[in-house]
Amino acid sequence: QVQLVESGGGTVQPGGSQILSCQASGSSFTSYIMGWYRQTPGKERERVAQISTEDGLYYLDSVKGRFTISRDNAKNTAYLQMRDLKPEDTAVYYCNVYFFQHFWGQGTQVTVSS
């Protein structure tokens, strides 16, 4: 069982920036595929960004050039740096680990509003 603790989130104005953090439990962090997903009411959860064990990257088209995912293996932590935020980025953001199965964080609300 992998437990995830997210931090960050809140309300930011359009054009602003935020950083989300996700600390994972366990001693196999270097083997975890880390990802961030988001969900808005009435819509399916979508994958926003992912970083593999060899630092391979995936980004949702709409966030390319604005979001950056990274990992610090020494701290068992993954990050999602978000800049130039838009109202359509408003969602609950979930940290995800894939390690033989999916594990999810509790979710953190990001609201982009003036």
C-alpha positions as CSV (number, residue, x, y, z in Angstrom):
1,Q,0.0,0.0,0.0
2,V,1.4,3.4,-1.0
3,Q,0.1,6.4,0.9
4,L,0.2,9.9,-0.7
5,V,0.1,13.2,1.0
6,E,-0.6,16.2,-1.2
7,S,0.0,19.9,-0.4
8,G,-0.4,23.1,-2.2
9,G,-3.5,24.3,-4.0
10,G,-5.9,27.1,-3.2
11,T,-7.1,30.1,-5.2
12,V,-4.9,32.0,-7.6
13,Q,-5.6,34.7,-10.1
14,P,-5.5,34.1,-13.9
15,G,-1.9,34.2,-15.0
16,G,-0.6,33.2,-11.6
17,S,1.5,30.3,-10.5
18,Q,1.2,27.4,-8.0
19,I,3.2,24.4,-7.0
20,L,1.6,21.1,-5.9
21,S,3.6,18.6,-3.9
22,C,3.0,14.9,-3.3
23,Q,5.0,12.9,-0.8
24,A,4.7,9.1,-1.1
25,S,5.3,6.4,1.4
26,G,7.5,3.3,1.0
27,S,11.0,2.4,0.1
28,S,10.4,1.9,-3.6
29,F,9.9,5.5,-4.7
30,T,12.4,5.2,-7.5
31,S,10.2,2.5,-9.0
32,Y,7.0,4.6,-8.8
33,I,5.5,6.2,-11.9
34,M,4.3,9.5,-10.6
35,G,1.4,11.5,-12.1
36,W,-1.1,14.3,-11.6
37,Y,-4.7,14.0,-12.6
38,R,-7.5,16.5,-12.3
39,Q,-11.3,16.4,-12.2
40,T,-14.1,18.8,-12.4
41,P,-17.8,18.1,-11.6
42,G,-19.5,16.0,-14.2
43,K,-16.3,15.2,-16.0
44,E,-14.0,12.2,-16.0
45,R,-10.7,12.5,-14.3
46,E,-8.0,13.4,-16.8
47,R,-4.2,12.8,-16.7
48,V,-2.4,16.1,-16.6
49,A,1.2,15.1,-16.3
50,Q,3.3,12.0,-15.6
51,I,6.9,11.2,-15.0
52,S,8.3,7.8,-15.3
53,T,11.0,6.0,-13.3
54,E,13.5,7.1,-16.0
55,D,12.2,10.7,-16.1
56,G,10.1,10.1,-19.3
57,L,7.4,12.8,-19.4
58,Y,3.8,13.1,-20.5
59,Y,1.7,16.3,-20.6
60,L,-1.9,17.0,-21.5
61,D,-1.8,19.1,-24.6
62,S,-3.6,22.0,-22.9
63,V,-0.9,22.3,-20.2
64,K,2.2,21.9,-22.4
65,G,4.6,24.8,-21.9
66,R,2.8,25.9,-18.7
67,F,3.1,22.9,-16.3
68,T,6.2,21.1,-15.3
69,I,6.2,17.8,-13.4
70,S,9.3,16.7,-11.5
71,R,10.4,14.3,-8.8
72,D,12.9,14.3,-6.0
73,N,13.8,10.7,-5.2
74,A,15.7,11.6,-2.1
75,K,12.5,13.2,-0.7
76,N,10.0,10.7,-2.1
77,T,8.2,13.7,-3.5
78,A,6.8,14.7,-6.8
79,Y,5.9,18.2,-7.8
80,L,3.6,19.9,-10.3
81,Q,4.7,23.5,-11.1
82,M,1.9,25.4,-12.7
83,R,2.3,28.8,-14.3
84,D,0.1,31.0,-16.5
85,L,-2.9,29.4,-14.9
86,K,-6.2,29.8,-16.6
87,P,-9.8,29.5,-15.3
88,E,-10.2,26.2,-17.2
89,D,-7.4,24.8,-15.0
90,T,-9.8,25.0,-12.0
91,A,-10.2,21.5,-10.7
92,V,-9.4,19.1,-7.9
93,Y,-5.9,17.8,-8.6
94,Y,-5.0,14.3,-7.5
95,C,-1.6,12.8,-7.1
96,N,-1.2,9.3,-8.5
97,V,1.3,6.5,-8.2
98,Y,1.4,3.5,-10.5
99,F,3.3,0.7,-8.8
100,F,1.7,-2.6,-10.0
101,Q,-1.6,-0.8,-9.3
102,H,-2.8,2.8,-9.0
103,F,-2.7,4.7,-5.7
104,W,-4.4,8.1,-5.2
105,G,-3.9,11.1,-3.0
106,Q,-6.8,12.8,-1.3
107,G,-7.0,15.6,-3.9
108,T,-6.4,19.3,-3.6
109,Q,-8.6,22.1,-5.0
110,V,-7.0,24.5,-7.4
111,T,-9.2,27.5,-8.3
112,V,-8.2,30.0,-10.9
113,S,-10.4,33.1,-10.5
114,S,-10.2,36.8,-10.4
